[in-house]
Amino acid sequence: MKRILVTGGAGFIGSNFTRYFLNKYRDCEVINLNKLTYAGNIDNIRDLLEDKRHRFVKGSINDEKLLQQLFNDKIDYIVNFAAESHVDRSIEDSLIFTKTNIVGTHTLLEVARKHGIEKFIQVSTDEVYGSLGRDGLFTENSNINPSNPYSASKAGADLLCLSYYKTYKFPVIITRSCNNYGPYQFPEKLIPLMTIKAIKGEKLPIYGNGQNIREWIYVFDHCRAIDMVIDRGKIGEIYNISTGEEESNINIVKEILRLLNKSEDQIEFVSDRRGHDFRYALDNTKILKEIGWKPIYNLKDGLNETVKWYEKNQNWWNKLID
């Protein structure tokens, strides 16, 4: 039986990945480590708590003693989702991002190195590359040029991971994904925030003129990609995970309003975010060719599924808002 440590496994992407992994593999055990800060929510994994193959542990990747205890049982794989991830919060209070995303990742790397594992997947972000103009794509060989404390902390973690591969031959692989959306996403990110405000009949605040462009991936497709990287990924490599589907923030919001039969009069433009990157877009050639992954969901269908989920699960997000 393979044993996998999923850090941040009660967060948005981590909880979706944990559920995906347990549904796909019967002969496995998942140790789910999460600190349960504001974005880590036990309700995200409540349906998994009775599964004997799933073990939830409340704690931090900064807690070396706890990590040592978890490694008393052999761990085969680590997928590190644990991170502070909201740009706005990083601008207001950046130190926690350094402590969790850099120091926490370093602590996890060091404990894992001493105990030995088969693969360590560092889940990163396209934001480490910085901002693009209207043309071009970031490849895995593009220079990193982060624009805010969040992306800088993720870039620092990536560099630590690569240094462990080069120095210790530690079996690390880095994935860098475009913007995720889907069920269980904390309502501070664009799609859940706008969906909830639209449902409640509130104003929808859009930074600047709303023309900032992001590439979007449904979280289920991201989970599939990570699973395939665990299986087929080459040690020491970086893999961009993206769909090629780019859209401006304003068009995303207009589509959410259309799906909910709401008026665009709810849109309200507000002062732009400091250091707001204009566009992110990734070249996904490497993961398509070397791993054989490709997305199943297009943006239209994925967004429709997501809006329906938030409509049906108002008890979930009402608790968070309260």
N, C-alpha and C positions, 0 to 999 in steps of 0.2 A: 504494500500500500504506500503510495506517494503522499508525503506530508508537505503542505505548502503554508508558509506564513504570509498572510495578507495584512499589511499594515494600512491603517486608515480604512479598514474594511466595513465600517459603519457609515462612511461618508457616501457621497453621491456615486462616483465611479466605482469605488471600492465595494460598496454593497451590491451594485449591479454585477460586478465581476464575480464576487463570492457566490451569488445566486446562480449565475451562468455556469461557473465551474462545478458546483455541486450537482446541478441538473445534468451536466454533460458527462461527468465522470462518477461512476458509482464506487469505484475502488480508490478512494482518496480521503484525506483528512485535511480540513482547513482550520488553521489557527488564526483567528480574527482579532488582531490587536488594534484597539482604538481608544483614544483618550476621552472621547465623548465631549469635545468642546462644542461650541454652538453649532457647527456644521456636521458633527458626528452625532447621529441620532439612532438610538436603539430601535425606534419604530421602523427604521429602514431595513432592519434584519429580523424583525420580530418573528416572521414566518420561518426563520432558519434556526431559532433557538432550541427547538426540540429535536433537530436533526443530530443524531449521535456522531455524525462525521464532521460536525461544525462545533468548534470550541471558541467561545467569545472570551477575550481577556481585556479588561479595562486597564489601560496604561499607555505610556508614552514611549516613543522610540528614543527619547533622551534618557530613559531609565535603564542604565547599563545592567544593574542588578537584576531587574525583571527580565531583560533580554537574555541574560545568562541562564536564568531559570527555564525560559522557553526552549533554549537550545539543549537542555538536558535530554530531551527527546530529539532524535535526529530529524532535522529539517532538510528537505531536498531542494525546495525552491523558495525564494522570497520575491514577492511583488510589492514594491514600496509605493503605495499611494499616499502615505501619510504626509500631509503638507498643509500649511496655511496657503490659501490660493486666491484670495480676492484682492484685486489690484487696489481698489479704493481703500480697503483696510490697511494695506501695506503703506500707502501714502500717509495715512493718519498715524499709524503706529507700526514702524518697520522692524523693531527689535525682535518681536516674537517670530517674524518670518526668518530672520537669521538663526535664531535658536532652534526652531523646528526644522526648517528646510535644509540648512547647512549642518549645524551641529548635530541635529538628530540623525540625519543621513550618515554623517561621519561615525557616530556611535554605532549605528546599525551595521555599517560596513565593517567596522573593527571587530565587533562580536562575531559576525558571520565569518570573517576571515579566519579567526582563531578556531572556529568549530568545523569549517568546511561545508560547502553546499555545492549543488550542481550548477545552479544559475541564480543570479540576482538581477531582477528586472527593475530598473529605475524608471518610473513613470514621470516623464518630464512634459514640456509644453513647447509649442511653436513660439511662444513669447520670448524665449531666450535669444532668438535671432534678431529681435528688434523690429523695426517698421519697414515695410515695403512701400514703394510708390504704386502707381496704377498697374505697372507691368512687372513681370518676372516672378520667379518662384524660389523659395529657399530649398536648397538641397542639404543633405547630411554633411556636406563639406563646407557649407556656408559659415562664415565667421559668426560667432555669437556677439550680440551687441544689445543687451537688455536696456530697457528704458525706464524701469521703475523698480522699487525695492523687491516686489514679488518676483519679477522675472530675473532680477539679479541674483536673488537667493536660489532660484532653481538652476540658474547657470552655474553658480558656485557648487551646488550639489552634483551637477553633471561632471564638472571638472574633477571633483573628488573621486567620483566613480571611475572615470577614465584613468586617473592616477593610480588607483588600486589595481586596475587591469595591467597597466604598464609596469608598475613597481613589483607587484606581488603575483601577477598572472591570475588575479582574482576574476572569477567567471561572471563579469557584469555585462549587461546589455542595456542600452538606453533607448527608450521610445519617446518620441516627441509628437504629440497629437495636436490637431487643430481643435477648435471650440466644440466641446461636447454639449449635448442637450438630451433630455429624456426624463423618465420617472425618478423621483427622489432627489432632484437637484434643489439645493437650498435656495430659498426665494430671495437671493440678493443678486443673482446672475440675470442676464438680460431676459431670456425666454421665460423662466418661471416667474420672475418679478412682473413682467409685462402681462403675462397671462393672468396672474392673480389680481392685479390691479384692474385689468379689463373686466374680469368676472365680477369684481366688487363695484364697478362703475366709477372708479377713481381716475384721476389724471395719470397719464403714462409719461414720466419724465425721460426725455431723450437728450443725451449729451450733444452739444454743438448743433450741427445741422443734420445729424443722423446718417451722414454719408460714409462713416468709417466702415470698412469692409472686413468681414471675417469669413473663414472657411469653416463649414459646419459638419459635424459627424454625430449620428445617433449613437447613444452610449452602447447599445447592443453590438454595433459594428466595432466599436473600440475594444470591447471585451473580447470579441472574436479575434481581433488582431493580436492582442496581448497573449492570448492562449496559443496562437500559432507561432508567435515569437518565442515563447517558452519552449515549444516543441522543435522549431526549425531554425531559430535565430543563431547567428554566429557570435561567439564570445568576443567582446571588445568592440562590437559594432553599434552604430546608431541607426534607428529606423524611424523615418517620418511616417505617421499614420494620418492619412487625409483622404478626402473624397473628390476633390476638384470642384466642389460646389461652393462657390463664393456668393455672399449676399450682403448688402448693406444693412446696418442696424435698422434704419427706418423702414426698409422693405420687409424685414422680419416682423417688425411690430405691426405693420399694416396687414400682413398675412394672418397674424394672431387675431387681430380685430375682425378680419373677414371670417375666420373659422368660428368665432364666437358671435357673429352677427352683431357686432358692436360698431359704433360710429368712430371715424377718425378724428372727430372733434375731441376725443379723450386725449389725444397726443398733445404734449406740452414740451417745447424745447427749452433746455436749461443750459447754464454755463458749462463749457466743455471741461472734461477731466484734465488735470495737469499731466503732461507727458503722455497724452493719449495717442497711441500708435495709430497710423492711418489704416494700414492693411497688413494682414498676415495671409500667406498662402504657401503651401508646401508642395514640393515635388515628391510624389509617392511612388516613383518608378522602382525604387529599390525594394520596397516591401511587396509590390506586385510581382516583380520578377523573381526575387530570391526566396520569398516566403510563400507566395501563391495566394495571398490574401487580396480580396477586393470587397468593397462595401455592398451590402444587400439593400439597405434603405436609401432612397433618395430623399432630398430635403423636404419635398412636399409631403410625402407619406410619413416621414419621421416626425415632422412638426405636427401633422394632424393627429398622430398617435399620442404625442406628448400633451397637446392641448386637451385631448379627451381624458387623459390620465389625471390632469390637474382638475378638470371639471368633476370627475368621479371621486376624487380623493381629497375633498375639501377639509375633512377632519384632520388629515395629516398635516396640511399646511396651516390650518387655523391654530393648531397647537404652537407652531413655531412663531407665528405672528403674535399670539397672545403672550 
